[in-house]
Amino acid sequence: MSSIQQIEAFLPVSFTINTSGQPTPEQFADIASAGYSMVINLATPASSNWNSNESAISEAQREYANVESLGMEYVGIPIDWDNPTLSDFDRFAELLDKNPERKTWVHCAKNMRVSAMMYLYHRLRKGYTEEASRRYLEQIWQPNQIWQNFIDAIIELYGE
């Protein structure tokens, strides 16, 4: 098993996208070594195991690698756990649509936000079936009421 497969809640999605919970600073080096050039973080500072030095390195943390120092682009889309929004989904989907061939690592604290967004992305933007889209989501969790309501609202808005 490669070291990236040991990252919390690791879930391979495609040849260009892998998802997970929060990687450690050392695991970001493994992600870069595996050829990923962009990291999308959907967590917020209120998330468990938040890494405030993920995108930029502080003097106190100089011994730890961060995403940008490893040559990867960092994009933060902080999604409020209790209030995911349409603009969160749109920004996420547009970023993936804009970079379809780029090796991208998408994470949050536990891969719950990410799996819900990937479900919506596959279903609404990629045209995957409900069953194919849901398999990524259900490998991580069954959405709570807030997230299920969000999913239902986005699907209703964009129609099928």
LINTAWO-V295183 format. One record per residue. N is the residue number from 0. RES is the residue in one letter. OMEGA is omega in whole degrees, 0 to 359 (* if undefined). Layout:
{{N:RES:OMEGA} {N:RES:OMEGA}}
This chain:
{{0:M:179} {1:S:183} {2:S:179} {3:I:178} {4:Q:179} {5:Q:178} {6:I:182} {7:E:176} {8:A:178} {9:F:177} {10:L:176} {11:P:182} {12:V:181} {13:S:177} {14:F:183} {15:T:182} {16:I:168} {17:N:179} {18:T:180} {19:S:165} {20:G:185} {21:Q:173} {22:P:173} {23:T:176} {24:P:179} {25:E:180} {26:Q:175} {27:F:176} {28:A:177} {29:D:178} {30:I:178} {31:A:180} {32:S:179} {33:A:174} {34:G:178} {35:Y:182} {36:S:177} {37:M:175} {38:V:176} {39:I:181} {40:N:180} {41:L:180} {42:A:177} {43:T:176} {44:P:178} {45:A:182} {46:S:175} {47:S:181} {48:N:176} {49:W:178} {50:N:183} {51:S:182} {52:N:185} {53:E:184} {54:S:182} {55:A:187} {56:I:177} {57:S:179} {58:E:182} {59:A:183} {60:Q:187} {61:R:181} {62:E:181} {63:Y:175} {64:A:172} {65:N:186} {66:V:184} {67:E:179} {68:S:178} {69:L:176} {70:G:178} {71:M:175} {72:E:178} {73:Y:175} {74:V:176} {75:G:173} {76:I:184} {77:P:182} {78:I:178} {79:D:183} {80:W:183} {81:D:183} {82:N:175} {83:P:186} {84:T:175} {85:L:181} {86:S:175} {87:D:180} {88:F:182} {89:D:180} {90:R:179} {91:F:183} {92:A:180} {93:E:179} {94:L:178} {95:L:179} {96:D:183} {97:K:186} {98:N:188} {99:P:182} {100:E:184} {101:R:177} {102:K:188} {103:T:175} {104:W:181} {105:V:180} {106:H:168} {107:C:182} {108:A:186} {109:K:183} {110:N:178} {111:M:176} {112:R:183} {113:V:183} {114:S:177} {115:A:179} {116:M:178} {117:M:176} {118:Y:181} {119:L:180} {120:Y:181} {121:H:183} {122:R:188} {123:L:183} {124:R:183} {125:K:177} {126:G:177} {127:Y:175} {128:T:176} {129:E:183} {130:E:180} {131:A:180} {132:S:185} {133:R:185} {134:R:177} {135:Y:180} {136:L:187} {137:E:173} {138:Q:182} {139:I:184} {140:W:169} {141:Q:185} {142:P:175} {143:N:186} {144:Q:180} {145:I:183} {146:W:177} {147:Q:176} {148:N:177} {149:F:179} {150:I:181} {151:D:181} {152:A:180} {153:I:179} {154:I:179} {155:E:181} {156:L:184} {157:Y:176} {158:G:181} {159:E:*}}
